[in-house]
Amino acid sequence: MHTIVPIYNQQGNKTNQIVIKDDLTYVRGRVWKGTKHYYKGTGIPYKFHHQINVESYIDYEDVIETDIFYLGYRVTKKVWKNKTGIFQSRYQPFFPDYIGGCSVKEKTIVDNSRVFKRSSVDIIDVVNYDPFNKQYYFKMDYKCNRKEYIEDNGDPKKLTELLEYMLDSEWNFLWDKAAISDVTPDGLISDTADLFESDELKHQFGTVYSLLFSLYNSDRNKYAEFLKLNNLTHEDTTDFIYNSVELLDRNNIDTIPLIKYNDRLKDYKHIILEHLLQGRNCAYCSCMLFVHEGDMVRDDYIKRITEELKVI
């Protein structure tokens, strides 16, 4: 029993392969399920990837400009269409992960899964199948069986407990990450690779904001359920900020630096520009291997959002 994962070059030709002694079935993302264990970074049914610039439209179809400025365009490369495997190009412009694969930045999942007490993942093996390009795949188990908070009717009490644990133990989400997608129904984290430790206010604020904002965008009923449990309300977008402040307060985090003017609108702008955007965004990555890229995205965020705040 084995599965062959082909590796394709830029021209669409198979140049190498990974042989895994297991029978794999595709789950989603870069994750596959074997007879007993899961595998991450073992390929993907190719549909699209992201590029900052598109020099020639001849090689692509479905070229779409995304609304996420640091991802550029979503494109489908013709020579990879309808193929499954690992493709030797970056899935996202800033990160060295091959499409369907995992780069060195994903190795944080190993230590984080051991130290983070609410991890749903246990790493069994790490295989560096391409040392030159630093590409890996991971063999792992999930306590949650890959269940998700939104899709599987997560418990808002467990989500609250997760947030309390993270603030108390100084673990953080990247502030612009869709954090809720990594939360299980029982309040565990199914992908610990993007978690990082810090007691800095900007990061802890970003953690709460990331959770609230992504929960709202994923399922407003589940968002309302969480707010109700925690005796919070939501009337407009400023409440993402002020509910975050309230939850920090309840967890004994010093929020005095956030409230500078005692004016709701002025403090809203202050918190966003001087704290939230100064935190760690997705381009930094949790491992901080991409500081230059993170700084570029931060500066672009500040420029764009400063203009948006001028009209409020």
C-alpha positions as CSV (number, residue, x, y, z in Angstrom):
1,M,0.0,0.0,0.0
2,H,1.5,3.3,-1.1
3,T,0.7,6.7,-2.6
4,I,2.8,8.5,-5.2
5,V,2.8,12.3,-4.9
6,P,4.1,13.8,-8.2
7,I,6.2,17.0,-8.2
8,Y,5.7,19.3,-11.3
9,N,8.0,22.0,-12.6
10,Q,7.0,25.3,-14.1
11,Q,6.5,23.8,-17.5
12,G,4.0,21.2,-16.1
13,N,6.4,18.3,-16.4
14,K,6.8,15.7,-13.6
15,T,10.4,16.1,-12.4
16,N,10.2,14.1,-9.1
17,Q,7.9,12.3,-6.7
18,I,7.3,11.4,-3.1
19,V,6.4,7.8,-2.2
20,I,4.4,7.5,1.0
21,K,3.7,4.1,2.4
22,D,0.1,4.7,3.1
23,D,-3.2,5.0,1.2
24,L,-4.0,8.7,1.1
25,T,-7.4,10.4,0.6
26,Y,-7.7,14.1,0.1
27,V,-9.2,16.2,2.9
28,R,-8.7,19.9,2.1
29,G,-6.0,22.4,1.8
30,R,-2.6,20.6,1.9
31,V,-3.9,17.9,4.2
32,W,-4.5,14.2,3.3
33,K,-5.9,11.3,5.4
34,G,-4.1,8.0,5.5
35,T,-5.4,4.7,6.9
36,K,-4.7,6.0,10.4
37,H,-2.7,9.2,10.2
38,Y,-2.9,12.6,8.5
39,Y,-0.3,14.2,6.2
40,K,0.2,17.9,5.5
41,G,2.2,19.2,2.6
42,T,1.7,16.1,0.4
43,G,0.1,17.9,-2.6
44,I,-3.1,19.4,-3.6
45,P,-5.6,19.2,-6.5
46,Y,-4.4,22.3,-8.3
47,K,-6.9,25.0,-8.9
48,F,-5.1,28.3,-8.5
49,H,-2.3,30.2,-6.8
50,H,-1.3,33.8,-6.2
51,Q,1.1,36.2,-7.9
52,I,1.9,39.9,-7.3
53,N,2.3,40.5,-11.1
54,V,1.2,38.7,-14.2
55,E,3.7,39.3,-17.0
56,S,2.0,37.1,-19.7
57,Y,-1.7,36.2,-19.8
58,I,-1.0,33.5,-22.3
59,D,0.1,31.0,-19.6
60,Y,-2.9,31.6,-17.4
61,E,-6.7,31.6,-17.3
62,D,-9.1,33.0,-14.7
63,V,-6.8,35.9,-13.8
64,I,-8.5,37.6,-11.0
65,E,-7.3,40.6,-9.0
66,T,-7.8,39.8,-5.3
67,D,-9.1,42.3,-2.7
68,I,-6.0,41.3,-0.6
69,F,-3.3,43.7,-1.7
70,Y,-0.3,41.6,-0.7
71,L,-1.6,38.5,-2.7
72,G,-1.9,40.4,-6.0
73,Y,-3.7,38.2,-8.5
74,R,-5.3,34.8,-8.3
75,V,-4.3,32.8,-11.4
76,T,-4.8,29.4,-12.8
77,K,-1.7,28.1,-14.7
78,K,-2.8,26.1,-17.8
79,V,-0.1,23.5,-17.7
80,W,-1.1,22.5,-14.1
81,K,-4.8,22.4,-14.6
82,N,-6.5,19.2,-13.6
83,K,-3.3,17.8,-12.0
84,T,-2.8,16.8,-8.4
85,G,0.6,17.0,-6.6
86,I,3.2,19.5,-5.6
87,F,3.9,22.4,-8.0
88,Q,7.3,24.2,-7.9
89,S,6.0,27.7,-7.5
90,R,4.9,29.7,-4.5
91,Y,1.3,29.5,-3.5
92,Q,1.5,32.9,-1.9
93,P,4.1,35.5,-3.2
94,F,5.8,36.2,0.2
95,F,6.3,32.6,1.4
96,P,8.5,29.8,-0.1
97,D,5.9,27.1,0.3
98,Y,5.5,25.3,-3.0
99,I,1.8,24.9,-4.1
100,G,0.6,21.8,-2.2
101,G,3.8,21.7,-0.1
102,C,5.2,23.1,3.2
103,S,8.4,25.2,3.5
104,V,10.6,25.8,6.5
105,K,8.1,28.3,7.9
106,E,5.7,25.5,8.7
107,K,8.2,23.8,11.0
108,T,6.9,25.9,13.9
109,I,4.0,23.5,14.1
110,V,6.3,20.9,15.6
111,D,7.4,22.8,18.7
112,N,4.1,24.7,19.0
113,S,2.1,21.5,19.0
114,R,4.1,20.3,22.0
115,V,4.1,23.4,24.1
116,F,0.7,24.9,23.3
117,K,-1.6,23.1,25.8
118,R,-4.7,23.4,23.6
119,S,-3.2,21.9,20.5
120,S,-5.3,19.4,18.5
121,V,-2.3,18.2,16.5
122,D,0.4,15.6,17.4
123,I,3.4,15.5,15.1
124,I,4.6,12.0,14.3
125,D,7.2,12.7,11.7
126,V,8.8,15.5,9.7
127,V,10.2,14.6,6.2
128,N,12.5,17.0,4.4
129,Y,12.1,15.6,0.9
130,D,13.7,18.6,-0.9
131,P,16.7,19.9,1.2
132,F,17.8,22.3,-1.5
133,N,14.5,24.2,-1.6
134,K,13.7,23.4,2.1
135,Q,10.4,21.7,1.4
136,Y,8.8,19.3,3.9
137,Y,5.7,17.2,4.7
138,F,4.4,16.3,8.1
139,K,2.8,13.1,9.4
140,M,0.4,13.8,12.2
141,D,-2.7,13.0,14.2
142,Y,-5.6,15.2,15.1
143,K,-7.5,14.9,18.3
144,C,-10.4,16.8,16.6
145,N,-10.5,14.5,13.5
146,R,-10.2,17.7,11.5
147,K,-13.5,19.2,12.7
148,E,-14.0,22.9,12.5
149,Y,-15.7,25.4,14.8
150,I,-18.0,26.9,12.2
151,E,-18.9,23.8,10.2
152,D,-19.3,21.5,13.2
153,N,-21.3,23.8,15.5
154,G,-18.6,24.9,17.9
155,D,-19.2,25.5,21.6
156,P,-18.9,29.3,22.4
157,K,-18.0,28.4,26.0
158,K,-15.1,26.3,24.7
159,L,-14.1,29.2,22.4
160,T,-14.1,31.6,25.4
161,E,-11.9,29.2,27.4
162,L,-9.5,29.0,24.4
163,L,-9.2,32.8,24.3
164,E,-8.7,33.0,28.1
165,Y,-6.0,30.3,27.9
166,M,-4.2,32.2,25.1
167,L,-4.2,35.5,26.9
168,D,-3.2,34.0,30.2
169,S,-0.3,32.0,28.6
170,E,0.7,34.7,26.2
171,W,0.0,32.8,23.0
172,N,-1.1,34.8,20.0
173,F,-2.7,34.7,16.5
174,L,-1.5,36.9,13.6
175,W,-3.9,39.8,13.7
176,D,-5.1,39.6,10.1
177,K,-5.4,35.8,10.0
178,A,-8.8,34.0,9.7
179,A,-8.2,32.6,13.2
180,I,-11.5,30.9,13.6
181,S,-10.7,28.5,10.7
182,D,-8.0,26.9,12.9
183,V,-10.4,26.5,15.9
184,T,-12.1,23.2,16.6
185,P,-15.6,22.8,18.1
186,D,-14.0,22.0,21.5
187,G,-11.8,25.0,21.6
188,L,-8.6,23.5,20.4
189,I,-6.2,24.7,17.6
190,S,-5.9,22.4,14.6
191,D,-3.0,24.3,13.1
192,T,-0.5,25.6,15.6
193,A,2.1,26.7,12.9
194,D,0.9,30.4,13.0
195,L,0.8,30.8,16.8
196,F,3.5,32.7,18.5
197,E,4.3,33.8,22.1
198,S,4.4,37.4,23.3
199,D,3.1,39.5,26.2
200,E,3.1,42.7,24.1
201,L,-0.3,44.5,24.1
202,K,-0.4,44.9,20.3
203,H,-0.1,41.2,19.8
204,Q,-2.6,40.2,22.5
205,F,-5.1,42.8,21.2
206,G,-4.5,41.4,17.7
207,T,-5.3,37.9,18.9
208,V,-8.7,38.9,20.2
209,Y,-9.5,41.0,17.2
210,S,-8.5,38.3,14.8
211,L,-10.8,35.8,16.5
212,L,-13.8,38.2,16.6
213,F,-13.4,39.5,13.1
214,S,-12.9,36.1,11.5
215,L,-15.8,34.7,13.5
216,Y,-18.1,37.5,12.3
217,N,-17.0,37.0,8.7
218,S,-17.4,33.3,8.8
219,D,-20.8,33.0,10.5
220,R,-22.7,35.9,12.0
221,N,-25.0,33.6,14.0
222,K,-22.1,31.9,15.7
223,Y,-20.6,35.4,16.3
224,A,-23.8,36.6,17.9
225,E,-23.9,33.4,20.0
226,F,-20.3,34.1,21.3
227,L,-21.2,37.7,22.1
228,K,-24.4,36.7,23.9
229,L,-22.5,34.2,26.1
230,N,-19.9,37.0,27.0
231,N,-22.5,39.7,27.5
232,L,-21.3,41.8,24.6
233,T,-23.1,43.6,21.8
234,H,-22.3,44.6,18.2
235,E,-23.8,47.7,16.5
236,D,-21.1,48.7,14.1
237,T,-17.5,48.0,13.1
238,T,-16.1,49.9,16.0
239,D,-17.3,47.1,18.2
240,F,-14.7,44.7,16.9
241,I,-12.2,47.1,18.5
242,Y,-14.1,47.9,21.7
243,N,-15.2,44.3,22.3
244,S,-11.6,43.3,22.0
245,V,-10.7,45.9,24.6
246,E,-13.4,44.6,26.9
247,L,-12.2,41.0,26.6
248,L,-8.7,42.0,27.3
249,D,-9.8,43.9,30.4
250,R,-11.7,40.9,31.7
251,N,-8.5,38.8,31.3
252,N,-6.4,41.2,33.3
253,I,-4.5,42.7,30.4
254,D,-3.5,46.3,30.9
255,T,-5.5,48.3,28.2
256,I,-4.7,51.8,29.5
257,P,-2.4,52.5,26.5
258,L,-5.3,51.8,24.2
259,I,-7.6,54.5,25.5
260,K,-5.6,57.7,25.0
261,Y,-8.3,60.4,24.3
262,N,-11.4,59.1,26.1
263,D,-13.2,59.8,22.9
264,R,-14.7,56.8,21.2
265,L,-13.9,57.8,17.6
266,K,-10.4,59.1,18.3
267,D,-9.5,56.1,20.4
268,Y,-10.8,53.8,17.7
269,K,-8.4,55.3,15.2
270,H,-5.6,55.4,17.7
271,I,-6.0,51.7,18.5
272,I,-6.1,50.6,14.9
273,L,-3.1,52.7,13.7
274,E,-0.9,52.6,16.8
275,H,-1.6,49.1,18.1
276,L,-3.5,46.7,15.8
277,L,-1.6,47.4,12.6
278,Q,1.7,47.5,14.5
279,G,1.2,43.9,15.5
280,R,2.3,40.8,13.6
281,N,0.5,40.3,10.2
282,C,0.4,37.2,8.0
283,A,3.3,38.4,5.9
284,Y,5.7,38.3,8.9
285,C,4.6,34.7,9.7
286,S,4.8,33.5,13.3
287,C,8.5,32.5,12.9
288,M,9.5,36.0,11.9
289,L,11.7,34.8,9.0
290,F,10.1,37.4,6.8
291,V,10.5,40.7,8.6
292,H,11.1,42.7,5.5
293,E,7.9,41.4,3.9
294,G,6.0,41.9,7.1
295,D,7.2,45.5,7.3
296,M,6.1,46.1,3.7
297,V,2.6,44.8,4.4
298,R,2.3,46.7,7.7
299,D,3.3,50.0,5.9
300,D,0.8,49.3,3.1
301,Y,-1.9,48.6,5.7
302,I,-1.2,51.8,7.5
303,K,-1.3,53.8,4.3
304,R,-4.6,52.3,3.1
305,I,-6.4,52.3,6.4
306,T,-5.2,55.9,7.3
307,E,-7.0,57.0,4.1
308,E,-10.1,55.1,5.0
309,L,-10.2,56.5,8.5
310,K,-10.1,60.1,7.2
311,V,-13.7,59.8,6.0
312,I,-15.0,58.6,9.4
